[in-house]
Amino acid sequence: MKLIHIVAGNVMGGAQRYALDICRHFASEGDEVIAVTRDTLAIDTQFRLAGITLVHAPLRDYPDLFSSLALKPLLQSAPKNQPVIVHVHRYRDALTAILARRLAQRPDVRIVISRHICQPAKDNWLRRFIYRQIDANIFGSEFSRSTFLSTWPQSRFPFDPARLQVAYDSRNTTPTLLPEPERGAVTAMYHGYLREGKGLMTLLSALALLKDTRLRLKIVGSGDAEYIDALRNRAITLGIMDKIDWHYNTEDPAALIEHCHFGILPSESPEAGGMANIDYMAAGRVQISTFNSAQSEYMTPGVEALQVPPHDPEALAAAMRRLYSDKDLRLHMDRNAYITYTKSLSWEIFISRIKKIYTQYAPVTSSK
C-alpha cells in the first residue's frame, strides 16, 4: 500500500500527532508512507525522526492548484495494482486530493478524511461536491458524526452516509499503568490547545479556590500568544502563578503525564473525539472532565473520571480537592482508566478500524 498523508498546520497539535501515529504504524509494516507538509520545522522534525518521507506543498485555502500539482506525481508513480490512500484532515485538502486524482488520471486512488472538529456540516455546492468524492469520512465519536449529519434533519443527505465511519482516537504507544510520582506535591495537569472553549479560565478560577492546599498545576500546550498572555495575567490577578508550571510548545505533551497525579480537561466547547482524554487513560491516570460531547462514549463518571459541568469553577475545585486528598481513590480510578483503555480503546483496535476503512469502499470516481 502507498499511504500519502496531507498534514497541514504549523504546530504539532492533536491532528498532527494523530497523523504521525498512523504514518509510523504503516511505515513499520513496510508500506510506502509519504507526508505532505508545509515545510514547517516543528512538524517536519517529528516526521523525519519517525523515518517518514516528506514532500512539501503550499497547502493553502481553496482553490489550491499548486498543492494538487505537487501531489499529482506521487499518485502517478504508484503501480496500477498498488492500493493508494490519500488521508487528509481538512476539506480544503480533500479538494486538493480530488483535483490531483483527476490530474493524475488515477480514479483508483482512495481519499479519506479524519474530522477533528465537532460542528454541523456546511451545505453548499462546493462542500456537496467534496462530500460525494470522498471515499470515507472518519469521526472520533458517534457524537461528532451525529453533529455533522444534523445539517440535514430529515436524513436527506447529498451523499452516501454509510461512508461516514467512527473510529475512537488512540495513541501509537504501549499503554502503561504508571505509578504515581514518588516525590513532590500532588500535581494536576491540563494538556491540549490553549484557546477559548477549553475551560482554562474556569480552571484558573477553580485553582484559586484551592490556595489552602499544596496542589500544583501543569498547563501544557500551544496556542495564540495573546490568549496565553490573558491566561497568565488572570493567574497573576488570582494570585496563583506560584502554583502553576507552564509548558509551551512541548513536542509530546503526553510524555509529561507520568509527572502528574491526575488530569483535568474542563472543555466548554463540544469535542469531536478525545485524544487528550485517551492520553490519560493509556497512562493509567484518573481525570476530571466535562461530559459535554463524546466523553460519555468511552468513560463512565465515577469509574475512569470525575464529571463536572462546564463553566463551574466551584464544582471543578471540589473535584480537584477530592482527588488531591484521596490517594486510594486516585489509584482505584487509575486502574479503571487503564483497563478501559486496554479493552476498548487500544491502538490495535483503532488501527484495525482504520485499515478496514481504508479498504472497505471502492473509490467513488471508479464506481461511476
KEMARMAR-887304 format. One record per residue (C-alpha): residue in three letters; x, y, z. Coordinates in Angstrom, 1 decimal, decimal comma, m for minus. Example, Ala and Ser with C-alpha at 12.3 -4.5 7.8 and 13.67 -1.06 7.14 Angstrom:
2
[atom ALA; [12,3; m4,5; 7,8]] [atom SER; [13,7; m1,1; 7,1]] 
//
This chain:
368
[atom MET; [0,0; 0,0; 0,0]] [atom LYS; [1,1; 3,6; m0,6]] [atom LEU; [m0,2; 6,0; 2,1]] [atom ILE; [0,0; 9,7; 1,5]] [atom HIS; [m0,9; 11,8; 4,5]] [atom ILE; [m1,5; 15,5; 4,0]] [atom VAL; [m0,5; 17,2; 7,2]] [atom ALA; [m1,3; 21,0; 7,3]] [atom GLY; [m0,7; 23,3; 10,2]] [atom ASN; [2,4; 24,9; 11,7]] [atom VAL; [2,5; 23,2; 15,2]] [atom MET; [2,3; 19,6; 16,4]] [atom GLY; [m1,3; 19,7; 17,6]] [atom GLY; [m3,7; 16,8; 18,1]] [atom ALA; [m4,5; 16,3; 14,4]] [atom GLN; [m0,8; 16,3; 13,5]] [atom ARG; [0,1; 13,7; 16,2]] [atom TYR; [m2,8; 11,6; 15,1]] [atom ALA; [m1,4; 11,6; 11,5]] [atom LEU; [2,1; 10,9; 12,8]] [atom ASP; [0,9; 7,9; 14,8]] [atom ILE; [m0,8; 6,4; 11,7]] [atom CYS; [2,2; 7,1; 9,5]] [atom ARG; [4,6; 5,5; 11,9]] [atom HIS; [2,4; 2,4; 12,1]] [atom PHE; [2,1; 1,7; 8,4]] [atom ALA; [5,8; 2,5; 7,8]] [atom SER; [6,7; m0,1; 10,5]] [atom GLU; [4,6; m2,6; 8,5]] [atom GLY; [6,7; m2,0; 5,3]] [atom ASP; [4,2; 0,2; 3,5]] [atom GLU; [5,3; 3,2; 1,5]] [atom VAL; [4,4; 6,3; 3,5]] [atom ILE; [4,7; 9,9; 2,5]] [atom ALA; [3,7; 13,0; 4,5]] [atom VAL; [2,9; 16,2; 2,6]] [atom THR; [3,6; 19,2; 4,8]] [atom ARG; [4,0; 23,0; 4,5]] [atom ASP; [7,8; 22,8; 5,2]] [atom THR; [7,3; 23,6; 8,8]] [atom LEU; [10,2; 22,8; 11,2]] [atom ALA; [8,0; 21,7; 14,2]] [atom ILE; [6,1; 19,2; 12,1]] [atom ASP; [8,9; 18,1; 9,7]] [atom THR; [11,2; 17,3; 12,5]] [atom GLN; [8,8; 14,8; 14,1]] [atom PHE; [8,1; 13,1; 10,8]] [atom ARG; [11,7; 12,9; 9,9]] [atom LEU; [12,6; 11,3; 13,3]] [atom ALA; [9,9; 8,7; 12,5]] [atom GLY; [11,6; 8,0; 9,2]] [atom ILE; [8,7; 9,3; 7,1]] [atom THR; [9,4; 10,7; 3,6]] [atom LEU; [8,4; 14,3; 3,3]] [atom VAL; [7,1; 16,3; 0,3]] [atom HIS; [6,3; 20,0; 0,6]] [atom ALA; [3,3; 21,9; m0,8]] [atom PRO; [1,7; 25,2; 0,0]] [atom LEU; [m1,5; 23,7; 1,5]] [atom ARG; [m3,4; 26,9; 1,2]] [atom ASP; [m7,1; 27,7; 1,2]] [atom TYR; [m9,5; 26,9; m1,8]] [atom PRO; [m8,5; 26,5; m4,6]] [atom ASP; [m5,0; 25,2; m4,2]] [atom LEU; [m3,9; 24,0; m7,6]] [atom PHE; [m0,2; 24,2; m6,7]] [atom SER; [m0,6; 21,6; m4,0]] [atom SER; [m2,6; 19,4; m6,4]] [atom LEU; [0,2; 19,6; m8,9]] [atom ALA; [2,7; 18,7; m6,1]] [atom LEU; [0,5; 15,7; m5,3]] [atom LYS; [0,0; 14,6; m8,9]] [atom PRO; [3,3; 12,8; m9,4]] [atom LEU; [3,0; 10,9; m6,1]] [atom LEU; [m0,2; 9,4; m7,4]] [atom GLN; [1,1; 8,7; m10,9]] [atom SER; [4,2; 7,0; m9,7]] [atom ALA; [2,3; 4,2; m7,9]] [atom PRO; [1,9; 1,0; m9,9]] [atom LYS; [m1,7; 0,4; m11,0]] [atom ASN; [m2,0; m2,7; m8,9]] [atom GLN; [m0,8; m0,9; m5,7]] [atom PRO; [m3,6; 0,5; m3,4]] [atom VAL; [m3,1; 4,2; m2,9]] [atom ILE; [m4,7; 6,1; 0,0]] [atom VAL; [m4,6; 9,9; 0,5]] [atom HIS; [m5,5; 10,7; 4,1]] [atom VAL; [m6,4; 14,3; 4,8]] [atom HIS; [m7,7; 16,3; 7,8]] [atom ARG; [m9,3; 19,3; 6,2]] [atom TYR; [m11,9; 19,6; 3,5]] [atom ARG; [m9,7; 22,1; 1,6]] [atom ASP; [m7,0; 19,4; 1,5]] [atom ALA; [m9,6; 16,8; 0,4]] [atom LEU; [m10,4; 19,1; m2,6]] [atom THR; [m6,6; 19,2; m3,3]] [atom ALA; [m6,5; 15,4; m3,4]] [atom ILE; [m9,6; 15,2; m5,5]] [atom LEU; [m8,1; 17,5; m8,2]] [atom ALA; [m4,8; 15,6; m8,0]] [atom ARG; [m6,6; 12,4; m8,6]] [atom ARG; [m8,2; 13,7; m11,7]] [atom LEU; [m5,0; 15,3; m13,0]] [atom ALA; [m3,1; 12,1; m12,4]] [atom GLN; [m5,9; 10,1; m14,1]] [atom ARG; [m5,9; 7,7; m11,1]] [atom PRO; [m9,6; 7,1; m10,3]] [atom ASP; [m8,5; 4,1; m8,2]] [atom VAL; [m6,9; 6,3; m5,5]] [atom ARG; [m8,9; 6,4; m2,3]] [atom ILE; [m9,4; 9,7; m0,4]] [atom VAL; [m10,1; 9,5; 3,3]] [atom ILE; [m10,6; 12,4; 5,7]] [atom SER; [m10,5; 12,4; 9,6]] [atom ARG; [m12,7; 15,2; 11,0]] [atom HIS; [m11,2; 16,6; 14,2]] [atom ILE; [m13,8; 19,3; 15,0]] [atom CYS; [m17,4; 18,9; 16,2]] [atom GLN; [m19,6; 21,1; 14,0]] [atom PRO; [m22,6; 20,6; 11,7]] [atom ALA; [m21,6; 20,1; 8,1]] [atom LYS; [m21,5; 23,1; 5,8]] [atom ASP; [m24,0; 22,7; 2,9]] [atom ASN; [m23,1; 24,5; m0,3]] [atom TRP; [m22,3; 23,3; m3,8]] [atom LEU; [m18,5; 23,0; m3,2]] [atom ARG; [m18,9; 21,0; 0,0]] [atom ARG; [m21,5; 18,8; m1,6]] [atom PHE; [m19,1; 18,1; m4,4]] [atom ILE; [m16,3; 17,2; m1,9]] [atom TYR; [m18,6; 15,1; 0,3]] [atom ARG; [m19,6; 13,0; m2,7]] [atom GLN; [m16,0; 12,5; m3,9]] [atom ILE; [m14,5; 11,4; m0,5]] [atom ASP; [m14,4; 7,6; m0,1]] [atom ALA; [m14,6; 7,7; 3,7]] [atom ASN; [m15,1; 10,3; 6,4]] [atom ILE; [m13,7; 9,3; 9,8]] [atom PHE; [m15,1; 10,7; 13,0]] [atom GLY; [m13,6; 10,4; 16,5]] [atom SER; [m17,0; 9,7; 18,1]] [atom GLU; [m20,6; 9,0; 17,3]] [atom PHE; [m21,5; 12,4; 18,8]] [atom SER; [m19,2; 14,1; 16,2]] [atom ARG; [m20,8; 12,1; 13,4]] [atom SER; [m24,3; 12,9; 14,5]] [atom THR; [m23,5; 16,6; 14,9]] [atom PHE; [m22,1; 16,6; 11,3]] [atom LEU; [m25,3; 15,0; 10,0]] [atom SER; [m27,6; 17,4; 11,9]] [atom THR; [m27,4; 19,8; 9,0]] [atom TRP; [m29,9; 17,5; 7,2]] [atom PRO; [m32,6; 16,8; 9,9]] [atom GLN; [m34,8; 14,9; 7,5]] [atom SER; [m32,0; 12,5; 6,6]] [atom ARG; [m31,9; 13,8; 3,1]] [atom PHE; [m28,2; 13,5; 2,7]] [atom PRO; [m26,5; 14,7; m0,5]] [atom PHE; [m24,0; 11,7; m0,2]] [atom ASP; [m23,9; 8,1; 1,0]] [atom PRO; [m24,0; 8,3; 4,8]] [atom ALA; [m22,5; 4,8; 5,0]] [atom ARG; [m19,2; 6,3; 4,1]] [atom LEU; [m19,2; 8,2; 7,5]] [atom GLN; [m17,4; 6,0; 9,9]] [atom VAL; [m16,5; 6,2; 13,6]] [atom ALA; [m13,0; 5,3; 14,9]] [atom TYR; [m12,3; 6,3; 18,5]] [atom ASP; [m9,0; 8,0; 18,9]] [atom SER; [m6,0; 6,1; 20,3]] [atom ARG; [m2,2; 6,5; 20,6]] [atom ASN; [0,5; 4,5; 18,8]] [atom THR; [2,2; 3,7; 22,1]] [atom THR; [2,5; 0,9; 24,6]] [atom PRO; [m0,1; 1,5; 27,4]] [atom THR; [1,4; 1,6; 30,9]] [atom LEU; [m0,2; 1,8; 34,3]] [atom LEU; [2,2; 4,4; 35,5]] [atom PRO; [3,0; 4,6; 39,2]] [atom GLU; [2,3; 8,0; 40,9]] [atom PRO; [5,3; 10,3; 41,3]] [atom GLU; [7,2; 9,3; 44,4]] [atom ARG; [8,2; 12,9; 45,4]] [atom GLY; [6,8; 16,4; 45,3]] [atom ALA; [3,4; 17,9; 45,7]] [atom VAL; [0,2; 16,4; 44,3]] [atom THR; [0,1; 17,7; 40,7]] [atom ALA; [m2,8; 18,1; 38,3]] [atom MET; [m2,3; 18,6; 34,5]] [atom TYR; [m4,1; 20,1; 31,6]] [atom HIS; [m2,7; 19,4; 28,1]] [atom GLY; [m4,1; 20,5; 24,7]] [atom TYR; [m4,7; 23,7; 22,8]] [atom LEU; [m4,5; 26,9; 24,8]] [atom ARG; [m7,6; 28,7; 23,5]] [atom GLU; [m11,1; 29,8; 24,2]] [atom GLY; [m13,5; 26,9; 24,7]] [atom LYS; [m11,1; 24,6; 26,6]] [atom GLY; [m12,3; 25,8; 30,0]] [atom LEU; [m8,9; 27,2; 31,0]] [atom MET; [m10,2; 30,4; 32,7]] [atom THR; [m12,6; 28,2; 34,7]] [atom LEU; [m9,7; 26,0; 35,7]] [atom LEU; [m7,7; 29,0; 36,9]] [atom SER; [m10,7; 30,2; 39,0]] [atom ALA; [m11,0; 26,7; 40,5]] [atom LEU; [m7,3; 26,6; 41,4]] [atom ALA; [m7,8; 30,0; 43,2]] [atom LEU; [m10,3; 28,3; 45,4]] [atom LEU; [m7,6; 25,8; 46,5]] [atom LYS; [m5,0; 28,2; 47,8]] [atom ASP; [m5,1; 26,4; 51,2]] [atom THR; [m3,7; 23,2; 49,5]] [atom ARG; [m0,3; 22,4; 48,1]] [atom LEU; [m1,8; 21,3; 44,8]] [atom ARG; [0,2; 22,2; 41,8]] [atom LEU; [m1,0; 22,5; 38,2]] [atom LYS; [0,8; 21,9; 34,9]] [atom ILE; [m0,6; 23,7; 31,9]] [atom VAL; [0,8; 22,1; 28,7]] [atom GLY; [0,2; 23,1; 25,1]] [atom SER; [0,4; 25,7; 22,4]] [atom GLY; [m1,9; 28,5; 21,3]] [atom ASP; [m2,3; 32,1; 20,4]] [atom ALA; [0,2; 34,3; 22,2]] [atom GLU; [m2,4; 36,9; 23,1]] [atom TYR; [m4,6; 34,3; 24,7]] [atom ILE; [m1,7; 32,8; 26,6]] [atom ASP; [m0,9; 36,3; 27,9]] [atom ALA; [m4,5; 36,6; 29,0]] [atom LEU; [m4,2; 33,3; 30,9]] [atom ARG; [m1,0; 34,4; 32,7]] [atom ASN; [m2,5; 37,8; 33,6]] [atom ARG; [m5,6; 36,1; 35,0]] [atom ALA; [m3,3; 33,8; 37,1]] [atom ILE; [m1,4; 36,8; 38,4]] [atom THR; [m4,6; 38,6; 39,3]] [atom LEU; [m5,9; 35,5; 41,2]] [atom GLY; [m2,6; 35,1; 43,0]] [atom ILE; [m1,9; 31,6; 41,8]] [atom MET; [1,1; 32,0; 39,5]] [atom ASP; [3,3; 30,2; 42,0]] [atom LYS; [1,1; 27,1; 41,8]] [atom ILE; [1,4; 26,7; 38,0]] [atom ASP; [4,1; 25,2; 35,8]] [atom TRP; [3,8; 26,4; 32,2]] [atom HIS; [5,0; 24,1; 29,3]] [atom TYR; [4,6; 25,8; 25,9]] [atom ASN; [5,0; 24,0; 22,5]] [atom THR; [6,0; 20,7; 24,1]] [atom GLU; [6,8; 18,1; 21,4]] [atom ASP; [4,9; 15,4; 23,2]] [atom PRO; [2,6; 16,6; 26,0]] [atom ALA; [1,6; 13,0; 26,9]] [atom ALA; [5,2; 12,4; 28,0]] [atom LEU; [4,6; 14,7; 31,0]] [atom ILE; [1,7; 12,6; 32,3]] [atom GLU; [4,0; 10,4; 34,4]] [atom HIS; [4,9; 13,5; 36,4]] [atom CYS; [1,3; 14,3; 37,4]] [atom HIS; [m1,3; 12,6; 39,7]] [atom PHE; [m4,4; 13,3; 37,7]] [atom GLY; [m5,6; 15,1; 34,5]] [atom ILE; [m8,1; 17,9; 34,1]] [atom LEU; [m10,0; 18,5; 30,8]] [atom PRO; [m12,7; 21,1; 31,6]] [atom SER; [m13,8; 21,7; 28,0]] [atom GLU; [m16,6; 24,1; 27,4]] [atom SER; [m17,0; 23,5; 23,7]] [atom PRO; [m18,1; 20,2; 22,1]] [atom GLU; [m15,2; 17,9; 21,4]] [atom ALA; [m15,1; 15,7; 18,3]] [atom GLY; [m13,1; 13,0; 19,9]] [atom GLY; [m11,0; 12,6; 23,0]] [atom MET; [m7,2; 12,4; 22,2]] [atom ALA; [m6,3; 14,2; 25,5]] [atom ASN; [m8,7; 12,1; 27,5]] [atom ILE; [m7,3; 8,9; 25,9]] [atom ASP; [m3,7; 10,0; 26,8]] [atom TYR; [m4,6; 9,9; 30,5]] [atom MET; [m6,4; 6,6; 30,2]] [atom ALA; [m3,5; 4,9; 28,3]] [atom ALA; [m1,2; 6,0; 31,1]] [atom GLY; [m3,5; 4,8; 33,9]] [atom ARG; [m4,4; 8,3; 35,2]] [atom VAL; [m7,8; 9,4; 36,5]] [atom GLN; [m9,1; 12,6; 35,2]] [atom ILE; [m11,6; 15,3; 35,8]] [atom SER; [m13,6; 16,1; 32,7]] [atom THR; [m16,8; 17,7; 31,5]] [atom PHE; [m19,1; 15,3; 29,7]] [atom ASN; [m20,5; 17,8; 27,2]] [atom SER; [m19,9; 15,8; 24,0]] [atom ALA; [m18,2; 12,5; 23,2]] [atom GLN; [m16,7; 11,7; 26,7]] [atom SER; [m19,6; 9,5; 27,8]] [atom GLU; [m19,0; 7,2; 24,8]] [atom TYR; [m15,7; 6,0; 26,3]] [atom MET; [m15,8; 7,0; 30,0]] [atom THR; [m18,2; 6,5; 32,9]] [atom PRO; [m18,5; 9,1; 35,6]] [atom GLY; [m17,1; 7,8; 38,9]] [atom VAL; [m15,2; 4,9; 37,1]] [atom GLU; [m12,4; 6,4; 35,0]] [atom ALA; [m13,2; 10,1; 35,6]] [atom LEU; [m14,9; 12,6; 37,8]] [atom GLN; [m17,6; 14,5; 35,9]] [atom VAL; [m18,1; 18,3; 36,3]] [atom PRO; [m20,4; 20,7; 34,5]] [atom PRO; [m18,7; 23,3; 32,2]] [atom HIS; [m18,3; 26,9; 33,4]] [atom ASP; [m18,5; 25,8; 37,0]] [atom PRO; [m15,3; 26,6; 39,0]] [atom GLU; [m16,8; 25,6; 42,3]] [atom ALA; [m17,7; 22,1; 41,1]] [atom LEU; [m14,3; 21,8; 39,4]] [atom ALA; [m12,5; 22,9; 42,6]] [atom ALA; [m14,5; 20,3; 44,6]] [atom ALA; [m13,5; 17,5; 42,3]] [atom MET; [m9,8; 18,7; 42,3]] [atom ARG; [m9,8; 18,8; 46,1]] [atom ARG; [m11,3; 15,3; 46,2]] [atom LEU; [m8,6; 13,8; 44,1]] [atom TYR; [m5,9; 15,8; 45,8]] [atom SER; [m6,8; 14,5; 49,2]] [atom ASP; [m7,8; 10,9; 48,4]] [atom LYS; [m4,8; 8,8; 47,1]] [atom ASP; [m6,8; 5,5; 47,4]] [atom LEU; [m9,5; 6,9; 45,2]] [atom ARG; [m6,9; 8,1; 42,6]] [atom LEU; [m5,2; 4,7; 42,5]] [atom HIS; [m8,5; 2,8; 42,1]] [atom MET; [m9,7; 5,1; 39,3]] [atom ASP; [m6,2; 5,0; 37,7]] [atom ARG; [m6,6; 1,2; 37,3]] [atom ASN; [m10,1; 1,5; 36,0]] [atom ALA; [m9,0; 4,0; 33,3]] [atom TYR; [m6,1; 1,7; 32,2]] [atom ILE; [m8,4; m1,3; 32,0]] [atom THR; [m11,0; 0,5; 29,9]] [atom TYR; [m8,3; 1,8; 27,5]] [atom THR; [m6,7; m1,7; 27,0]] [atom LYS; [m10,1; m3,4; 26,5]] [atom SER; [m11,9; m0,8; 24,3]] [atom LEU; [m9,5; 2,0; 23,1]] [atom SER; [m6,2; 0,4; 22,4]] [atom TRP; [m4,1; 1,2; 19,4]] [atom GLU; [m4,6; m2,3; 18,0]] [atom ILE; [m8,4; m1,7; 18,0]] [atom PHE; [m8,1; 1,8; 16,4]] [atom ILE; [m5,6; 0,8; 13,7]] [atom SER; [m7,6; m2,3; 12,7]] [atom ARG; [m10,6; 0,0; 12,2]] [atom ILE; [m8,5; 2,4; 10,1]] [atom LYS; [m7,3; m0,5; 7,9]] [atom LYS; [m10,8; m1,6; 7,3]] [atom ILE; [m12,0; 1,9; 6,4]] [atom TYR; [m9,0; 2,3; 4,0]] [atom THR; [m10,1; m0,8; 2,1]] [atom GLN; [m13,9; m1,0; 2,8]] [atom TYR; [m15,2; 1,1; m0,1]] [atom ALA; [m14,3; 1,2; m3,8]] [atom PRO; [m13,2; 4,7; m4,8]] [atom VAL; [m16,2; 7,0; m5,6]] [atom THR; [m14,9; 8,0; m9,0]] [atom SER; [m14,3; 4,4; m10,2]] [atom SER; [m17,9; 3,4; m9,3]] [atom LYS; [m19,5; 5,8; m11,8]] 
//
